[in-house]
Structures are given as C-alpha cells and as structure tokens.
Amino acid sequence: MLNTSKDFFNILKSKVFLNLMNTSRINIAELNAAITLLIKSNIDFDVIFTSGTNRLFPQAILTIFINPNTNIDFIFGKAQPDEGI
C-alpha cells in the first residue's frame, strides 16, 4: 500500500502514467514501464491480461491499490485482434 498520497500523485503525474491516461490502447513497452515504476515505488498493483477470442478483443487491466478501500483501474483494449492491445 502507499505510505503517502504524495507518492501516489507523483506517480500519476509521471510521463508514463500521463500517456496511459490518454489512450485506450497500449503497447507492451508502455505497460512494462508502468509496472517498473510501480515496483520501484513499492506500490501494490495487479495486472490482468485476457487474450482475444472470436467474440472478444484482447484486454489488459492495470489495478493500482491506493488504500484498502480505494483502487484505480486502467483498462486497455478495444483494438482489432490483429492490431495488438
């Protein structure tokens, strides 16, 4: 969990997360950069990836845990199956 809200807001203001907030599609390098930043900052998070099917497009969800009652989800997807996520 985050020790202070200041740490969390500094992470959200980073270029990596500003890019994440401004797109519904993400490439693997951007997702890995976000994960690296969260690990270095000792912030709890989950990443879930669901592969695409004939009916559903691939989707990735990055969940950041702010405190026991609050989290933020970044949901990436909506791309055509042959375009990546």
C-alpha positions as CSV (number, residue, x, y, z in Angstrom):
1,M,0.0,0.0,0.0
2,L,1.0,3.6,-0.5
3,N,2.6,5.3,2.5
4,T,1.5,8.8,1.5
5,S,-0.8,10.3,-1.1
6,K,2.1,12.5,-2.2
7,D,3.9,9.3,-3.5
8,F,0.8,8.3,-5.4
9,F,0.2,11.7,-7.0
10,N,3.9,11.9,-8.1
11,I,3.4,8.6,-9.9
12,L,0.2,9.8,-11.6
13,K,2.0,12.9,-12.8
14,S,4.8,10.9,-14.4
15,K,5.1,10.8,-18.2
16,V,4.4,7.1,-18.2
17,F,1.1,7.4,-16.5
18,L,0.0,10.6,-18.3
19,N,0.5,8.5,-21.5
20,L,-1.6,5.7,-20.1
21,M,-4.4,8.0,-19.1
22,N,-4.6,9.4,-22.6
23,T,-5.1,6.2,-24.6
24,S,-7.3,3.2,-24.6
25,R,-4.6,1.2,-26.5
26,I,-1.2,0.4,-25.1
27,N,1.9,-1.3,-26.3
28,I,3.8,-3.7,-24.2
29,A,6.8,-1.4,-23.6
30,E,4.5,1.3,-22.1
31,L,2.8,-1.3,-19.8
32,N,6.3,-2.6,-18.7
33,A,7.4,0.9,-18.0
34,A,4.4,1.5,-15.8
35,I,5.0,-1.8,-14.0
36,T,8.7,-0.9,-13.4
37,L,7.7,2.5,-12.0
38,L,5.2,0.9,-9.6
39,I,7.7,-1.7,-8.4
40,K,10.4,0.9,-7.9
41,S,8.0,3.0,-5.9
42,N,6.8,0.0,-3.8
43,I,3.2,0.4,-4.9
44,D,0.8,-2.5,-4.8
45,F,-0.8,-3.4,-8.2
46,D,-2.3,-6.2,-10.2
47,V,-2.1,-6.8,-14.0
48,I,-4.7,-9.0,-15.7
49,F,-4.5,-9.9,-19.4
50,T,-7.3,-11.7,-21.3
51,S,-6.4,-12.9,-24.7
52,G,-8.7,-12.2,-27.6
53,T,-11.3,-14.6,-29.0
54,N,-13.6,-14.7,-32.0
55,R,-16.1,-12.6,-29.9
56,L,-13.9,-10.5,-27.6
57,F,-10.9,-8.3,-28.2
58,P,-7.8,-8.7,-26.1
59,Q,-7.8,-6.6,-22.9
60,A,-5.3,-5.7,-20.2
61,I,-6.3,-4.2,-16.8
62,L,-3.8,-2.5,-14.5
63,T,-5.2,-2.1,-11.0
64,I,-3.3,0.2,-8.5
65,F,-4.2,-0.1,-4.9
66,I,-4.3,3.2,-3.1
67,N,-5.6,2.0,0.3
68,P,-7.8,-0.9,1.5
69,N,-10.9,0.8,0.1
70,T,-9.7,2.5,-3.0
71,N,-8.0,1.5,-6.2
72,I,-7.6,2.8,-9.7
73,D,-8.2,0.6,-12.8
74,F,-6.6,1.3,-16.2
75,I,-8.4,-0.7,-18.8
76,F,-6.7,-1.2,-22.2
77,G,-8.3,-2.9,-25.2
78,K,-10.8,-2.2,-27.9
79,A,-8.2,-2.9,-30.6
80,Q,-8.8,-5.2,-33.5
81,P,-7.4,-8.7,-32.7
82,D,-4.6,-8.3,-35.3
83,E,-3.6,-4.8,-34.1
84,G,-2.5,-5.9,-30.6
85,I,-3.8,-4.4,-27.4
